[in-house]
Amino acid sequence: MSEPLNHNKSARAFAKASSLMPGGVNSPVRAYKAVGRDPVFIALGSGCRVTDLDGNEYIDYVGSYGPLILGHASEPIVAAVSKAARRGMTFGMPTELETQLAYAVIDAVPSIEVVRFVNSGTEAVMSALRVARGVTGREKIIKCIGGYHGHSDGLLVSAGSGATTLGTPSSPGVPPSHATATLLMPYNDAAAAEKLLNEHGKDVAAIIVEPVAGNMGCIPPVEGYLQTLRKLCDEYGALLIFDEVMTGFRVAFGGAQQLYHVTPDMTALGKVVGGGLPCAAYGGREELMRHVAPDGPIYQAGTLSGNPLAMAAGLATLEQLTDDVYDRLEHASSTLADGLVDAAKRHGLPLTVNRVGSMLTAFFTDQPVNHYDDATACDTERFAVFFRGMLDRGVVLPSSQFEAWFISTAHDDQSIEQTIIAAEAVLKGM
């Protein structure tokens, strides 16, 4: 068993932060509560590695939860952002960088003919749903149990027992009236979607879905699921919205919709599209997007939307994403997934690894994981032990069983091999 690393400086930093911010963090998962320890504070990142305040170096599979497909401090991104910053941080007026990134996004993503840039995935999804409601004149939306689409009021709902239920607020401060406009169905259950539309179809503006679930862990769509959602939306006059905040440019250049050959009416993007800076987007068919102000009456605005730094970072990132890059990501990711499964088998431990492209989740279960109930049945205590053991061996993972890991082009053969060796040692001791 390796000796735990020294985290004294991180501990002091966390104590100070906790006196100033809720939980000492600005996003809850960073507090490490699910894995039973305090967080490490990061001082710098380079390539596939980060270094904490105490000087401990880790191979990083958090990757800022998805944006860093080229790794930390990728030189083309740093150069582009530096150049943009010297010209001015933000103007509140149009720049050509916005148009250039719009061209790139529209060229890449099959469903997008017109696009609007915003600052976060939450904003992108919230705005896409507003368009869906405004265009259809309907109020209700359908989302998946366990699907996370940001923290806007109408989407912070959870399900009770049963396959499909009306939502109830899962956070104080969310009015019940907001939650009742959200209908819930299990992911990968096309029959549940059809049942909901049979009952509520005339009131449903849109189905919103992560085409590859990423916030209950990485769960790919079963064969025919996305195609059935497309067919049902057409039949009932609802819009199909893909939340590709996580999968856009990550699982394929054109996102999951390119990978699975299903074209939604609208798409929400984030993470990779901003190259690591706060940036997101929503877009779709021109006839829908022309309803957005100032072309139409559906209002949405943002002071920092389309700011030059984010546009420059996004452009520089997309320019790097060649076929060769995706081949390298596939090689590294498949090698890691296979290595984790093989190591668990050698030590008689139940482990299921779900992977789509360069995102994966290692679930501590011997059963397939196809929906939220499968994911929540996994052994989260065992995952917490695994997380802590990997951290002590210089590998930092997302601090929840229900998050995806992200591989970048900076994860070379050596770093993947080191990760598998570390996992072998941790699993052996479990």
Secondary structure, DSSP 8 states (H G I E B T S, - for coil): -------HHHHHHHHHHHTTSGGGSSSGGGG-GGGTS----EEEEEBTEEEETTS-EEEES-GGGTT-TT-BT-HHHHHHHHHHHHH-S--SS--HHHHHHHHHHHHH-TT-SEEEEESSHHHHHHHHHHHHHHHH---EEEEETT----S-GGG-EE--SSSS-B-EESSTT--HHHHTTEEEE-TT-HHHHHHHHHHHGGGEEEEEE-SSB-SSS-B---TTHHHHHHHHHHHHT-EEEEEETTTBTTTBTTHHHHHHT---SEEEE-GGGGTTSS-EEEEE-HHHHTTBTTTSSB----TTTT-HHHHHHHHHHHHH--HHHHHHHHHHHHHHHHHHHHHHHHTT---EEEEETTEEEEES-SS---SHHHHHTS-HHHHHHHHHHHHHTTEE--SSTTS-EE--TT--HHHHHHHHHHHHHHHHT-
